[in-house]
Amino acid sequence: MIDFHSHVLPHLDDGAKDVDMAVKMLEESKRQGVKTVICTPHYYSKKRSPRQFIEKRATIASSLLSHVPEGIELRFGAEVYFTADTVTVFEEMALLSIENTRYVMVELPFTHKYEDRLFQKLEAFMLETDCIPLIAHVDRYPAIYRKPAILTRLAAMGCLFQVNAEAFFVKGIQGLAHAMLKKGMVHAVGSDMHNMEDRAPNMQAFAELLGQMPTEVQEGLRQTQADILENRLIIPKVERIKKLFGKFF
Ligand SMILES: [Fe+2]
């Protein structure tokens, strides 16, 4: 199993506080059946340049490497905060991609409405960098929860979607997560783990749930996750999720 979204690298963001906590998170992930952890520390363009970020990430990763439990493999990316007003310089942004692929994990704003400017900026980003956004935890944005048709617009642009494991179990959100999974609109799933307390490793429950899904759903997710890591081009399905009386279908 792959955990596609994690904050396990210490001293880089609000994730693991130190190597000790990082190792505990990785040991628990291993216990739950995870074999590959994609490290996606937060990236804020106001804080450092992409080059500074990947240099710091490499230093931290090498300090952690000898402590990584056997059987767990770390891969690297970033969670790039992207609004209409940030990430103004696209140069070097490809450096933040997942394992030097064309796929960059992008975190959208937590506002209740997305203006056209945001979509235009995403399109400009894709055109200028040749990168494809993998939208982080699509289950967490109020704008998408209110209007899931936004997913159709993003998919039509070519964006992919990552969903957090917990979304499949949280009342209110789970309808959206399940509807997306059934329609083949979930391209990656991650824990978004930050610590061992309130945002701890939690991939096991999702793995058990997925195991009960039809083979094509299981295989579809396994394939898109592998395609991302192998840098194969993914053309997302452009489906429509409807919301009626609080239910998603
Ligand atoms: Fe995150």
py3Dmol code that shows the C-alpha trace and the ligand (Angstrom):
import py3Dmol

protein = """\
ATOM      1  CA  MET A   1       0.000   0.000   0.000  1.00  0.00           C
ATOM      2  CA  ILE A   2       1.114   3.531  -0.785  1.00  0.00           C
ATOM      3  CA  ASP A   3       0.473   6.520   1.465  1.00  0.00           C
ATOM      4  CA  PHE A   4       0.427   9.370  -1.026  1.00  0.00           C
ATOM      5  CA  HIS A   5       0.289  12.311   1.399  1.00  0.00           C
ATOM      6  CA  SER A   6       2.345  12.708   4.569  1.00  0.00           C
ATOM      7  CA  HIS A   7       4.164  15.208   6.752  1.00  0.00           C
ATOM      8  CA  VAL A   8       6.687  12.829   8.185  1.00  0.00           C
ATOM      9  CA  LEU A   9       9.905  14.748   7.523  1.00  0.00           C
ATOM     10  CA  PRO A  10      10.843  16.598  10.726  1.00  0.00           C
ATOM     11  CA  HIS A  11      11.655  20.308  11.021  1.00  0.00           C
ATOM     12  CA  LEU A  12      10.226  21.239   7.627  1.00  0.00           C
ATOM     13  CA  ASP A  13       6.612  22.080   8.390  1.00  0.00           C
ATOM     14  CA  ASP A  14       3.915  21.418  11.012  1.00  0.00           C
ATOM     15  CA  GLY A  15       4.405  17.641  10.708  1.00  0.00           C
ATOM     16  CA  ALA A  16       6.762  15.395  12.707  1.00  0.00           C
ATOM     17  CA  LYS A  17       8.506  17.360  15.466  1.00  0.00           C
ATOM     18  CA  ASP A  18      11.714  15.288  15.385  1.00  0.00           C
ATOM     19  CA  VAL A  19      13.280  12.085  14.058  1.00  0.00           C
ATOM     20  CA  ASP A  20      11.846  10.107  16.956  1.00  0.00           C
ATOM     21  CA  MET A  21       8.274  11.107  16.084  1.00  0.00           C
ATOM     22  CA  ALA A  22       8.915  10.486  12.381  1.00  0.00           C
ATOM     23  CA  VAL A  23      10.119   6.943  13.124  1.00  0.00           C
ATOM     24  CA  LYS A  24       7.048   6.262  15.281  1.00  0.00           C
ATOM     25  CA  MET A  25       4.802   7.431  12.415  1.00  0.00           C
ATOM     26  CA  LEU A  26       6.644   5.218   9.946  1.00  0.00           C
ATOM     27  CA  GLU A  27       6.545   2.198  12.279  1.00  0.00           C
ATOM     28  CA  GLU A  28       2.810   2.612  12.729  1.00  0.00           C
ATOM     29  CA  SER A  29       2.360   3.018   8.951  1.00  0.00           C
ATOM     30  CA  LYS A  30       4.284  -0.212   8.428  1.00  0.00           C
ATOM     31  CA  ARG A  31       2.123  -1.988  10.997  1.00  0.00           C
ATOM     32  CA  GLN A  32      -0.941  -0.882   9.025  1.00  0.00           C
ATOM     33  CA  GLY A  33       0.435  -2.365   5.808  1.00  0.00           C
ATOM     34  CA  VAL A  34       1.973   0.702   4.152  1.00  0.00           C
ATOM     35  CA  LYS A  35       5.093  -0.017   2.091  1.00  0.00           C
ATOM     36  CA  THR A  36       5.686   3.338   0.375  1.00  0.00           C
ATOM     37  CA  VAL A  37       5.307   6.750   1.987  1.00  0.00           C
ATOM     38  CA  ILE A  38       5.321   9.824  -0.215  1.00  0.00           C
ATOM     39  CA  CYS A  39       6.725  12.709   1.829  1.00  0.00           C
ATOM     40  CA  THR A  40       4.785  15.835   0.892  1.00  0.00           C
ATOM     41  CA  PRO A  41       5.889  18.666   3.214  1.00  0.00           C
ATOM     42  CA  HIS A  42       4.091  21.981   2.870  1.00  0.00           C
ATOM     43  CA  TYR A  43       5.635  24.389   0.390  1.00  0.00           C
ATOM     44  CA  TYR A  44       4.883  28.110   0.652  1.00  0.00           C
ATOM     45  CA  SER A  45       6.384  30.267  -2.074  1.00  0.00           C
ATOM     46  CA  LYS A  46       6.711  33.247   0.307  1.00  0.00           C
ATOM     47  CA  LYS A  47       8.947  31.235   2.620  1.00  0.00           C
ATOM     48  CA  ARG A  48      11.587  29.832   0.276  1.00  0.00           C
ATOM     49  CA  SER A  49      12.373  29.177  -3.364  1.00  0.00           C
ATOM     50  CA  PRO A  50      11.742  25.696  -4.779  1.00  0.00           C
ATOM     51  CA  ARG A  51      15.490  25.126  -4.958  1.00  0.00           C
ATOM     52  CA  GLN A  52      16.023  26.111  -1.295  1.00  0.00           C
ATOM     53  CA  PHE A  53      13.129  23.849  -0.359  1.00  0.00           C
ATOM     54  CA  ILE A  54      14.427  20.744  -2.098  1.00  0.00           C
ATOM     55  CA  GLU A  55      17.911  21.299  -0.688  1.00  0.00           C
ATOM     56  CA  LYS A  56      16.503  21.500   2.840  1.00  0.00           C
ATOM     57  CA  ARG A  57      14.262  18.477   2.180  1.00  0.00           C
ATOM     58  CA  ALA A  58      17.259  16.456   0.983  1.00  0.00           C
ATOM     59  CA  THR A  59      19.294  17.310   4.114  1.00  0.00           C
ATOM     60  CA  ILE A  60      16.420  16.331   6.414  1.00  0.00           C
ATOM     61  CA  ALA A  61      15.672  13.180   4.432  1.00  0.00           C
ATOM     62  CA  SER A  62      19.272  12.008   4.672  1.00  0.00           C
ATOM     63  CA  SER A  63      19.248  12.518   8.454  1.00  0.00           C
ATOM     64  CA  LEU A  64      16.118  10.340   8.657  1.00  0.00           C
ATOM     65  CA  LEU A  65      17.108   7.665   6.163  1.00  0.00           C
ATOM     66  CA  SER A  66      19.148   5.408   8.476  1.00  0.00           C
ATOM     67  CA  HIS A  67      16.209   5.359  10.956  1.00  0.00           C
ATOM     68  CA  VAL A  68      13.525   4.358   8.432  1.00  0.00           C
ATOM     69  CA  PRO A  69      12.023   0.980   9.418  1.00  0.00           C
ATOM     70  CA  GLU A  70      12.922  -1.904   7.138  1.00  0.00           C
ATOM     71  CA  GLY A  71      10.220  -2.546   4.552  1.00  0.00           C
ATOM     72  CA  ILE A  72       9.235   1.115   4.256  1.00  0.00           C
ATOM     73  CA  GLU A  73      10.349   3.124   1.268  1.00  0.00           C
ATOM     74  CA  LEU A  74      10.277   6.929   1.262  1.00  0.00           C
ATOM     75  CA  ARG A  75       9.544   8.913  -1.897  1.00  0.00           C
ATOM     76  CA  PHE A  76       9.544  12.689  -2.159  1.00  0.00           C
ATOM     77  CA  GLY A  77       7.324  15.516  -3.263  1.00  0.00           C
ATOM     78  CA  ALA A  78       5.721  18.612  -1.755  1.00  0.00           C
ATOM     79  CA  GLU A  79       2.296  20.032  -1.007  1.00  0.00           C
ATOM     80  CA  VAL A  80       2.391  23.335  -2.856  1.00  0.00           C
ATOM     81  CA  TYR A  81       0.027  26.005  -1.553  1.00  0.00           C
ATOM     82  CA  PHE A  82      -1.608  27.520  -4.593  1.00  0.00           C
ATOM     83  CA  THR A  83      -4.001  30.470  -4.658  1.00  0.00           C
ATOM     84  CA  ALA A  84      -4.770  33.143  -7.233  1.00  0.00           C
ATOM     85  CA  ASP A  85      -2.235  35.339  -5.434  1.00  0.00           C
ATOM     86  CA  THR A  86       0.584  32.931  -4.528  1.00  0.00           C
ATOM     87  CA  VAL A  87       3.043  30.933  -6.587  1.00  0.00           C
ATOM     88  CA  THR A  88       3.488  33.911  -8.893  1.00  0.00           C
ATOM     89  CA  VAL A  89       6.822  32.656 -10.218  1.00  0.00           C
ATOM     90  CA  PHE A  90       6.381  29.344 -11.985  1.00  0.00           C
ATOM     91  CA  GLU A  91      10.073  28.998 -12.701  1.00  0.00           C
ATOM     92  CA  GLU A  92      11.612  26.026 -10.881  1.00  0.00           C
ATOM     93  CA  MET A  93       8.191  24.820  -9.733  1.00  0.00           C
ATOM     94  CA  ALA A  94       8.733  21.515 -11.526  1.00  0.00           C
ATOM     95  CA  LEU A  95      11.436  20.846  -8.900  1.00  0.00           C
ATOM     96  CA  LEU A  96       8.612  20.351  -6.385  1.00  0.00           C
ATOM     97  CA  SER A  97       7.008  17.512  -8.317  1.00  0.00           C
ATOM     98  CA  ILE A  98       6.537  14.022  -6.927  1.00  0.00           C
ATOM     99  CA  GLU A  99       9.752  12.105  -7.614  1.00  0.00           C
ATOM    100  CA  ASN A 100      10.685  14.318 -10.600  1.00  0.00           C
ATOM    101  CA  THR A 101       7.540  13.337 -12.469  1.00  0.00           C
ATOM    102  CA  ARG A 102       5.176  15.794 -14.168  1.00  0.00           C
ATOM    103  CA  TYR A 103       2.814  15.555 -11.155  1.00  0.00           C
ATOM    104  CA  VAL A 104       2.864  18.311  -8.525  1.00  0.00           C
ATOM    105  CA  MET A 105       0.703  18.047  -5.419  1.00  0.00           C
ATOM    106  CA  VAL A 106      -1.205  21.307  -5.106  1.00  0.00           C
ATOM    107  CA  GLU A 107      -3.124  22.557  -2.076  1.00  0.00           C
ATOM    108  CA  LEU A 108      -5.977  24.913  -2.983  1.00  0.00           C
ATOM    109  CA  PRO A 109      -7.336  27.679  -0.737  1.00  0.00           C
ATOM    110  CA  PHE A 110      -9.872  26.858   1.991  1.00  0.00           C
ATOM    111  CA  THR A 111     -12.238  29.637   0.918  1.00  0.00           C
ATOM    112  CA  HIS A 112     -15.949  29.067   0.354  1.00  0.00           C
ATOM    113  CA  LYS A 113     -15.829  30.112  -3.296  1.00  0.00           C
ATOM    114  CA  TYR A 114     -13.273  29.777  -6.075  1.00  0.00           C
ATOM    115  CA  GLU A 115     -13.004  32.687  -8.483  1.00  0.00           C
ATOM    116  CA  ASP A 116     -12.211  32.291 -12.172  1.00  0.00           C
ATOM    117  CA  ARG A 117      -8.787  33.794 -11.423  1.00  0.00           C
ATOM    118  CA  LEU A 118      -7.791  30.631  -9.559  1.00  0.00           C
ATOM    119  CA  PHE A 119      -8.647  28.343 -12.485  1.00  0.00           C
ATOM    120  CA  GLN A 120      -6.884  30.688 -14.903  1.00  0.00           C
ATOM    121  CA  LYS A 121      -3.802  30.657 -12.742  1.00  0.00           C
ATOM    122  CA  LEU A 122      -3.818  26.863 -12.562  1.00  0.00           C
ATOM    123  CA  GLU A 123      -4.114  26.707 -16.354  1.00  0.00           C
ATOM    124  CA  ALA A 124      -1.204  29.136 -16.754  1.00  0.00           C
ATOM    125  CA  PHE A 125       0.822  27.028 -14.317  1.00  0.00           C
ATOM    126  CA  MET A 126       0.122  23.875 -16.330  1.00  0.00           C
ATOM    127  CA  LEU A 127       0.959  25.558 -19.630  1.00  0.00           C
ATOM    128  CA  GLU A 128       4.174  27.186 -18.457  1.00  0.00           C
ATOM    129  CA  THR A 129       5.594  24.303 -16.480  1.00  0.00           C
ATOM    130  CA  ASP A 130       4.133  21.256 -18.276  1.00  0.00           C
ATOM    131  CA  CYS A 131       3.232  20.004 -14.791  1.00  0.00           C
ATOM    132  CA  ILE A 132      -0.060  18.338 -13.901  1.00  0.00           C
ATOM    133  CA  PRO A 133      -1.586  19.281 -10.529  1.00  0.00           C
ATOM    134  CA  LEU A 134      -2.571  16.448  -8.206  1.00  0.00           C
ATOM    135  CA  ILE A 135      -5.038  18.357  -6.024  1.00  0.00           C
ATOM    136  CA  ALA A 136      -4.333  17.494  -2.377  1.00  0.00           C
ATOM    137  CA  HIS A 137      -7.188  16.250  -0.154  1.00  0.00           C
ATOM    138  CA  VAL A 138     -10.090  17.379  -2.364  1.00  0.00           C
ATOM    139  CA  ASP A 139     -12.384  16.288   0.476  1.00  0.00           C
ATOM    140  CA  ARG A 140     -11.246  19.182   2.668  1.00  0.00           C
ATOM    141  CA  TYR A 141     -12.197  22.278   0.658  1.00  0.00           C
ATOM    142  CA  PRO A 142     -15.446  24.069   1.574  1.00  0.00           C
ATOM    143  CA  ALA A 143     -15.759  25.371  -2.019  1.00  0.00           C
ATOM    144  CA  ILE A 144     -15.708  21.840  -3.475  1.00  0.00           C
ATOM    145  CA  TYR A 145     -17.957  20.441  -0.756  1.00  0.00           C
ATOM    146  CA  ARG A 146     -20.497  23.147  -1.562  1.00  0.00           C
ATOM    147  CA  LYS A 147     -20.154  22.773  -5.323  1.00  0.00           C
ATOM    148  CA  PRO A 148     -18.724  19.412  -6.404  1.00  0.00           C
ATOM    149  CA  ALA A 149     -19.160  20.540 -10.038  1.00  0.00           C
ATOM    150  CA  ILE A 150     -15.800  22.253  -9.466  1.00  0.00           C
ATOM    151  CA  LEU A 151     -14.267  18.772  -9.709  1.00  0.00           C
ATOM    152  CA  THR A 152     -15.614  18.443 -13.248  1.00  0.00           C
ATOM    153  CA  ARG A 153     -14.003  21.733 -14.224  1.00  0.00           C
ATOM    154  CA  LEU A 154     -10.667  20.732 -12.685  1.00  0.00           C
ATOM    155  CA  ALA A 155     -10.785  17.272 -14.298  1.00  0.00           C
ATOM    156  CA  ALA A 156     -11.535  18.841 -17.695  1.00  0.00           C
ATOM    157  CA  MET A 157      -8.355  20.899 -17.250  1.00  0.00           C
ATOM    158  CA  GLY A 158      -6.443  17.669 -16.642  1.00  0.00           C
ATOM    159  CA  CYS A 159      -6.035  17.908 -12.849  1.00  0.00           C
ATOM    160  CA  LEU A 160      -5.903  14.746 -10.742  1.00  0.00           C
ATOM    161  CA  PHE A 161      -7.394  14.261  -7.273  1.00  0.00           C
ATOM    162  CA  GLN A 162      -5.942  12.959  -4.021  1.00  0.00           C
ATOM    163  CA  VAL A 163      -8.382  12.112  -1.227  1.00  0.00           C
ATOM    164  CA  ASN A 164      -7.514  11.663   2.453  1.00  0.00           C
ATOM    165  CA  ALA A 165      -8.142   8.193   3.921  1.00  0.00           C
ATOM    166  CA  GLU A 166     -10.327   9.582   6.730  1.00  0.00           C
ATOM    167  CA  ALA A 167     -12.739  11.158   4.213  1.00  0.00           C
ATOM    168  CA  PHE A 168     -14.268   7.743   3.515  1.00  0.00           C
ATOM    169  CA  PHE A 169     -15.431   7.487   7.136  1.00  0.00           C
ATOM    170  CA  VAL A 170     -16.336  11.013   8.243  1.00  0.00           C
ATOM    171  CA  LYS A 171     -20.049  11.730   8.214  1.00  0.00           C
ATOM    172  CA  GLY A 172     -20.944  14.413   5.706  1.00  0.00           C
ATOM    173  CA  ILE A 173     -17.761  14.108   3.670  1.00  0.00           C
ATOM    174  CA  GLN A 174     -17.847  10.353   3.078  1.00  0.00           C
ATOM    175  CA  GLY A 175     -20.594  10.672   0.465  1.00  0.00           C
ATOM    176  CA  LEU A 176     -18.329  12.815  -1.695  1.00  0.00           C
ATOM    177  CA  ALA A 177     -15.328  10.495  -1.256  1.00  0.00           C
ATOM    178  CA  HIS A 178     -17.340   7.375  -2.109  1.00  0.00           C
ATOM    179  CA  ALA A 179     -19.024   8.986  -5.142  1.00  0.00           C
ATOM    180  CA  MET A 180     -15.609  10.025  -6.460  1.00  0.00           C
ATOM    181  CA  LEU A 181     -14.129   6.570  -5.892  1.00  0.00           C
ATOM    182  CA  LYS A 182     -17.015   4.851  -7.689  1.00  0.00           C
ATOM    183  CA  LYS A 183     -16.678   7.181 -10.680  1.00  0.00           C
ATOM    184  CA  GLY A 184     -12.925   6.648 -10.960  1.00  0.00           C
ATOM    185  CA  MET A 185     -12.142  10.210  -9.872  1.00  0.00           C
ATOM    186  CA  VAL A 186      -9.821   9.308  -6.989  1.00  0.00           C
ATOM    187  CA  HIS A 187      -6.284   9.083  -8.341  1.00  0.00           C
ATOM    188  CA  ALA A 188      -4.399   8.802  -5.051  1.00  0.00           C
ATOM    189  CA  VAL A 189      -5.176   8.288  -1.353  1.00  0.00           C
ATOM    190  CA  GLY A 190      -3.062   9.401   1.579  1.00  0.00           C
ATOM    191  CA  SER A 191      -3.161   9.732   5.349  1.00  0.00           C
ATOM    192  CA  ASP A 192      -2.000  13.367   5.517  1.00  0.00           C
ATOM    193  CA  MET A 193      -0.403  12.250   8.800  1.00  0.00           C
ATOM    194  CA  HIS A 194       1.260  14.990  10.850  1.00  0.00           C
ATOM    195  CA  ASN A 195       1.883  13.312  14.210  1.00  0.00           C
ATOM    196  CA  MET A 196       0.877  10.353  16.417  1.00  0.00           C
ATOM    197  CA  GLU A 197      -2.097  12.075  18.047  1.00  0.00           C
ATOM    198  CA  ASP A 198      -4.893  13.857  16.191  1.00  0.00           C
ATOM    199  CA  ARG A 199      -3.426  13.396  12.696  1.00  0.00           C
ATOM    200  CA  ALA A 200      -1.874   9.959  13.009  1.00  0.00           C
ATOM    201  CA  PRO A 201      -1.229   7.204  10.414  1.00  0.00           C
ATOM    202  CA  ASN A 202      -4.624   5.859   9.339  1.00  0.00           C
ATOM    203  CA  MET A 203      -4.318   3.927   6.071  1.00  0.00           C
ATOM    204  CA  GLN A 204      -5.419   0.552   7.445  1.00  0.00           C
ATOM    205  CA  ALA A 205      -9.148   1.262   7.603  1.00  0.00           C
ATOM    206  CA  PHE A 206      -9.112   2.579   4.063  1.00  0.00           C
ATOM    207  CA  ALA A 207      -7.195  -0.494   2.814  1.00  0.00           C
ATOM    208  CA  GLU A 208      -9.836  -2.738   4.398  1.00  0.00           C
ATOM    209  CA  LEU A 209     -12.622  -0.704   2.816  1.00  0.00           C
ATOM    210  CA  LEU A 210     -10.961  -0.771  -0.609  1.00  0.00           C
ATOM    211  CA  GLY A 211     -10.571  -4.537  -0.304  1.00  0.00           C
ATOM    212  CA  GLN A 212     -14.375  -4.810  -0.252  1.00  0.00           C
ATOM    213  CA  MET A 213     -14.799  -2.700  -3.383  1.00  0.00           C
ATOM    214  CA  PRO A 214     -15.272  -4.126  -6.893  1.00  0.00           C
ATOM    215  CA  THR A 215     -12.042  -5.272  -8.523  1.00  0.00           C
ATOM    216  CA  GLU A 216     -12.136  -2.490 -11.127  1.00  0.00           C
ATOM    217  CA  VAL A 217     -12.216   0.165  -8.382  1.00  0.00           C
ATOM    218  CA  GLN A 218      -9.269  -1.428  -6.548  1.00  0.00           C
ATOM    219  CA  GLU A 219      -7.347  -1.927  -9.757  1.00  0.00           C
ATOM    220  CA  GLY A 220      -8.145   1.584 -11.033  1.00  0.00           C
ATOM    221  CA  LEU A 221      -6.655   3.239  -7.945  1.00  0.00           C
ATOM    222  CA  ARG A 222      -3.631   0.932  -7.879  1.00  0.00           C
ATOM    223  CA  GLN A 223      -2.987   1.728 -11.535  1.00  0.00           C
ATOM    224  CA  THR A 224      -3.259   5.531 -11.301  1.00  0.00           C
ATOM    225  CA  GLN A 225      -0.984   5.626  -8.245  1.00  0.00           C
ATOM    226  CA  ALA A 226       1.584   3.524 -10.104  1.00  0.00           C
ATOM    227  CA  ASP A 227       1.182   5.698 -13.217  1.00  0.00           C
ATOM    228  CA  ILE A 228       1.880   8.857 -11.206  1.00  0.00           C
ATOM    229  CA  LEU A 229       5.079   7.399  -9.723  1.00  0.00           C
ATOM    230  CA  GLU A 230       6.185   6.101 -13.149  1.00  0.00           C
ATOM    231  CA  ASN A 231       5.371   9.469 -14.765  1.00  0.00           C
ATOM    232  CA  ARG A 232       2.952   7.937 -17.247  1.00  0.00           C
ATOM    233  CA  LEU A 233       0.452  10.416 -18.653  1.00  0.00           C
ATOM    234  CA  ILE A 234      -2.973  10.201 -17.016  1.00  0.00           C
ATOM    235  CA  ILE A 235      -5.975  11.722 -18.735  1.00  0.00           C
ATOM    236  CA  PRO A 236      -8.573  11.985 -15.957  1.00  0.00           C
ATOM    237  CA  LYS A 237     -12.181  10.955 -16.478  1.00  0.00           C
ATOM    238  CA  VAL A 238     -14.410  14.012 -16.686  1.00  0.00           C
ATOM    239  CA  GLU A 239     -17.397  12.968 -14.602  1.00  0.00           C
ATOM    240  CA  ARG A 240     -20.003  14.956 -12.750  1.00  0.00           C
ATOM    241  CA  ILE A 241     -20.634  14.571  -9.044  1.00  0.00           C
ATOM    242  CA  LYS A 242     -24.058  15.865  -8.121  1.00  0.00           C
ATOM    243  CA  LYS A 243     -25.142  17.074  -4.709  1.00  0.00           C
ATOM    244  CA  LEU A 244     -28.796  16.954  -3.741  1.00  0.00           C
ATOM    245  CA  PHE A 245     -30.173  17.473  -0.222  1.00  0.00           C
ATOM    246  CA  GLY A 246     -26.672  16.937   1.220  1.00  0.00           C
ATOM    247  CA  LYS A 247     -26.147  13.641  -0.613  1.00  0.00           C
ATOM    248  CA  PHE A 248     -23.515  13.089  -3.282  1.00  0.00           C
ATOM    249  CA  PHE A 249     -23.979  10.781  -6.251  1.00  0.00           C
TER     250      PHE A 249
END
"""
ligand_1 = """\
1
LIG
Fe -1.051 17.899 3.940
"""
view = py3Dmol.view(width=600, height=400)
view.addModel(protein, "pdb")
view.setStyle({"model": 0}, {"cartoon": {"style": "trace"}})
view.addModel(ligand_1, "xyz")
view.setStyle({"model": 1}, {"stick": {}})
view.zoomTo()
view.show()
